[in-house]
């Protein structure tokens, strides 16, 4: 049973997991983390579903059912009101997403902590996965890079990024490669230093390591070794 099979079952019905699945979680931190994320989402959804309707809203629903047989013009008026509310909510959601785009450094830190690829054993398929991830982003390497230990695609703020673990200067370095251009930033947390910088083609390169000097040097090297054109995924 592969990790892909396990994660598919988690998404289909996490309650139907078998003893074989749970045995896999004991040896695979990636799948265990995916299960925890899905369980948290399910808990939040169930809590939202159980929340009772406000009395005023309930009365409006009852009233709407009583007048559903009124003239077509009235029904169109109600439909127009619903449309206005929907448009307003959509604009609010877009506005919230735009505000989130200002917090990419925080999003990457949270992703690094929640999905600690840097702590997992090297994947023999990592070089192939790295090239496949670059292909999905419409990117390519233009120079040799240090060994790739882990590689795959992740999603942050609705944007697809390559999540890669390199071995540089005898230590593991985490990188996020994204076609979207985000503000440059430098940060540190829990012994890690991070740098988000613009790639020459217009995308973004984020590098995290335990050594600030390695972070700075590898960030420049990685940015100069990639053709990462801007592309909305």
KOLPAKE-787115 format. One line per 10 residues: number of its first residue (from 1); for each residue x, y, z of C-alpha. Coordinates in nm, 4 decimals. Example, Ala and Ser with C-alpha at 12.3 -4.5 7.8 and 13.67 -1.06 7.14 Angstrom:
2
1 = 1.2300/-0.4500/0.7800  1.3670/-0.1060/0.7140
//
This chain:
233
1 = 0.0000/0.0000/0.0000  0.1547/0.3287/-0.1133  0.1380/0.6755/0.0452  -0.0859/0.7790/-0.2461  -0.3318/0.5001/-0.1587  -0.3270/0.5987/0.2091  -0.3903/0.9674/0.1405  -0.6679/0.8869/-0.1044  -0.8448/0.6840/0.1663  -0.7981/0.9685/0.4173
11 = -0.9713/1.2082/0.1804  -1.2491/0.9642/0.0888  -1.3369/0.8569/0.4452  -1.0920/0.8896/0.7339  -1.3314/0.6889/0.9526  -1.2814/0.3776/0.7379  -0.9083/0.3490/0.8043  -0.7942/-0.0030/0.8868  -0.5241/-0.1422/1.1139  -0.2984/-0.1584/0.8089
21 = -0.3450/0.2127/0.7527  -0.2619/0.2952/1.1151  0.0470/0.0773/1.0987  0.1582/0.2874/0.8025  0.1066/0.6104/1.0018  0.3467/0.4826/1.2675  0.6274/0.4792/1.0104  0.5300/0.7674/0.7805  0.5174/1.1154/0.9299  0.3910/1.2654/0.6046
31 = 0.0756/1.0545/0.5958  0.0264/1.0956/0.9711  0.0433/1.4743/0.9291  -0.2086/1.4544/0.6421  -0.4460/1.2540/0.8639  -0.4184/1.5145/1.1417  -0.4947/1.7953/0.8966  -0.8033/1.6178/0.7609  -0.9248/1.5340/1.1124  -0.8926/1.9004/1.2166
41 = -1.0874/2.0071/0.9073  -1.3609/1.7496/0.9716  -1.3911/1.8643/1.3340  -1.4294/2.2264/1.2251  -1.6914/2.1343/0.9623  -1.8945/1.9264/1.2073  -1.8867/2.2099/1.4607  -2.0120/2.4525/1.1970  -2.2931/2.2157/1.0930  -2.4091/2.1681/1.4530
51 = -2.4269/2.5427/1.5178  -2.7991/2.6369/1.5485  -2.9526/2.8930/1.3158  -3.0167/3.2352/1.4709  -3.3852/3.2770/1.5546  -3.4198/3.5787/1.3272  -3.2736/3.3890/1.0334  -3.4981/3.0891/1.1033  -3.8055/3.3134/1.0965  -3.6944/3.4646/0.7656
61 = -3.6591/3.1161/0.6161  -4.0123/3.0248/0.7301  -4.1507/3.3484/0.5905  -3.9729/3.2922/0.2585  -4.1374/2.9504/0.2270  -4.4825/3.1009/0.2914  -4.4515/3.3560/0.0135  -4.2852/3.1302/-0.2440  -4.6062/3.1259/-0.4506  -4.6123/3.5020/-0.5012
71 = -4.5692/3.6684/-0.8350  -4.2709/3.5946/-1.0571  -4.1531/3.9537/-1.0237  -4.1233/3.9136/-0.6479  -3.9254/3.5947/-0.6905  -3.6905/3.7738/-0.9263  -3.6487/4.0436/-0.6625  -3.5481/3.7844/-0.4054  -3.3096/3.6237/-0.6552  -3.1501/3.9612/-0.7247
81 = -3.1004/4.0173/-0.3514  -2.9356/3.6789/-0.3155  -2.7103/3.7611/-0.6097  -2.6068/4.0917/-0.4483  -2.5235/3.9132/-0.1226  -2.3278/3.6453/-0.3086  -2.1260/3.9053/-0.4988  -2.0547/4.0924/-0.1769  -1.9377/3.7730/-0.0030  -1.7182/3.6858/-0.3025
91 = -1.5561/4.0296/-0.2922  -1.4997/3.9870/0.0814  -1.3345/3.6477/0.0246  -1.1083/3.7903/-0.2479  -1.0167/4.0812/-0.0226  -0.9280/3.8387/0.2571  -0.7115/3.6346/0.0212  -0.5328/3.9494/-0.0936  -0.4595/4.0395/0.2660  -0.3243/3.6894/0.3214
101 = -0.0825/3.7363/0.0299  0.1030/3.9837/0.2530  0.1850/3.7048/0.5008  0.3767/3.4615/0.2820  0.6676/3.4443/0.5264  0.4313/3.3280/0.8019  0.2576/3.0813/0.5683  0.5885/2.9207/0.4705  0.7042/2.8965/0.8320  0.3762/2.7270/0.9277
111 = 0.4041/2.4880/0.6336  0.7629/2.4015/0.7199  0.6607/2.3215/1.0789  0.3410/2.1359/0.9848  0.5034/1.9299/0.7086  0.8637/1.8730/0.8305  1.0088/1.7145/0.5173  1.3563/1.8094/0.6422  1.3249/1.5533/0.9227  1.2421/1.2588/0.6963
121 = 1.4869/1.0154/0.5451  1.6144/1.0920/0.1938  1.3866/0.9778/-0.0873  1.5702/0.7964/-0.3692  1.3134/0.9369/-0.6134  1.3721/1.2954/-0.4956  1.5746/1.4111/-0.8020  1.3025/1.2845/-1.0363  1.0291/1.4342/-0.8186  1.2159/1.7664/-0.8178
131 = 1.2269/1.7806/-1.1976  0.8620/1.6784/-1.2152  0.7674/1.9554/-0.9703  0.9622/2.2109/-1.1713  0.7809/2.0946/-1.4838  0.4437/2.1486/-1.3149  0.5519/2.5050/-1.2338  0.6782/2.5696/-1.5844  1.0301/2.6079/-1.4420  1.3705/2.4537/-1.5078
141 = 1.7222/2.4536/-1.3675  1.9919/2.6498/-1.5468  2.2865/2.5312/-1.3337  2.3820/2.2372/-1.1139  2.2416/2.2317/-0.7612  2.3336/2.0346/-0.4452  2.1763/1.6915/-0.3882  1.7978/1.6856/-0.3512  1.6794/1.4774/-0.0535  1.3027/1.5333/-0.0760
151 = 1.0814/1.7080/-0.3319  0.7145/1.7538/-0.4074  0.4365/2.0059/-0.4595  0.2408/2.1812/-0.1842  -0.0309/2.4467/-0.1717  -0.0186/2.7720/0.0278  -0.2829/3.0451/0.0057  -0.4248/2.8622/-0.2957  -0.0924/2.8796/-0.4826  0.1115/2.5754/-0.5859
161 = 0.4785/2.5687/-0.4829  0.7622/2.3182/-0.4995  0.8693/2.2064/-0.1500  1.2294/2.0847/-0.1732  1.4930/1.9700/0.0760  1.8555/2.0065/-0.0358  2.1801/1.9001/0.1288  2.4201/2.1943/0.1354  2.7236/2.2550/0.3567  2.6589/1.9216/0.5348
171 = 2.3130/2.0321/0.6475  1.9560/2.0199/0.5234  1.8186/2.3289/0.3550  1.4467/2.3715/0.2846  1.3320/2.5670/-0.0204  0.9935/2.6748/-0.1541  0.9803/2.7682/-0.5235  0.6748/2.9531/-0.6440  0.5843/3.1265/-0.9729  0.4018/3.3999/-0.7816
181 = 0.6066/3.7088/-0.6957  0.5762/3.7931/-0.3240  0.7506/4.0587/-0.1114  1.1135/3.9924/-0.0164  1.1587/3.9166/0.3520  1.4061/3.7817/0.6068  1.3047/3.6052/0.9267  1.4210/3.3725/1.2041  1.2347/3.1262/1.4268  1.3209/2.8274/1.6467
191 = 1.6844/2.8313/1.5356  1.5941/2.8629/1.1671  1.6756/3.1541/0.9415  1.4723/3.2236/0.6306  1.4901/3.4425/0.3248  1.2241/3.5098/0.0607  1.3629/3.6678/-0.2528  1.2566/3.7310/-0.6104  1.3803/3.4977/-0.8813  1.5173/3.6579/-1.2007
201 = 1.2195/3.5344/-1.4026  0.9646/3.6881/-1.1701  0.8820/3.4039/-0.9286  0.9846/3.3635/-0.5657  1.2560/3.1561/-0.3972  1.2305/3.0960/-0.0208  1.5183/2.9283/0.1626  1.5345/2.8109/0.5264  1.8316/2.6643/0.7128  1.9875/2.6544/1.0605
211 = 2.2772/2.8754/0.9514  2.2053/3.2352/0.8407  2.5158/3.2390/0.6198  2.4070/2.9201/0.4446  2.0584/3.0662/0.4011  2.1915/3.3814/0.2360  2.4410/3.2037/0.0113  2.2050/2.9245/-0.0945  1.9218/3.1691/-0.1586  2.1374/3.3574/-0.4098
221 = 2.2637/3.0363/-0.5687  1.9166/2.8886/-0.6035  1.7687/3.2061/-0.7502  2.0502/3.2250/-1.0049  2.0138/2.8557/-1.0959  1.6430/2.8585/-1.1812  1.4264/2.9811/-1.4634  1.1040/3.0342/-1.2700  0.8665/3.2390/-1.4886  0.5593/3.3940/-1.3283
231 = 0.2547/3.1725/-1.3742  -0.0762/3.1683/-1.1866  -0.1613/2.8096/-1.1007
//
